[in-house]
Amino acid sequence: MESVVLSLKELQGSMNVSEFARFLGVNQKTLDNYIKGIRKPTVDFVLHVCTKCGISCDRLLGLTDTALPSLDQQALAALLAEKDAAVASQKNIIDCLAASVKDANASIKELTLANKELVLANARLIAESVKKDTTPTPLCEPPTRSIQTTPPLKGQSAQSRKTDLIPAKR
């Protein structure tokens, strides 16, 4: 693993650990532990570095002597700026979604208040008609319920059968 450490240091060049970690998109402490040889890099990390830096795993592991690419400050700055722009774009999308949710909540609150006002207006209308001893005009027709009667049993009149089905008013 010494060859990986040397390759990482070579790739790092003049960048400090923080810049190099940001470039690679990895945790700074993890990268620092790999560079110092405190921990051995995982296979996933090696593959990630190779992909990000455009080198082969053989080269990073020290199995070939090909030169490592130069990660100059301009290229690093361009990549970091691109990443920052992507993060800003995502933040903008999140802010827009949050504003939409806030607007939707306000609309729901307005609708709830409007419904409450409608119910109160209907209650006032009913109360006024009760005071005037008049039947209020319903906003909509109530559903009609038909009573189906069965033929009277032997010894029972049709009128007595109906009264059995409909409770008497009290």
Secondary structure, 3 states (H helix, E strand, C coil): CHHHHHHHHHHHCCCCHHHHHHHHCCCHHHHHHHHCCCCCCCHHHHHHHHHHHCCCHHHHCCCCCCCCCCCCHHHHHHHHHHHHHHHHHHHHHHHHHHHHHHHHHHHHHHHHHHHHHHHHHHHHHHHHHHHCCCCCCCCCCCCCCCCCCCCCCCCCCHHHHHHHHCCCCC
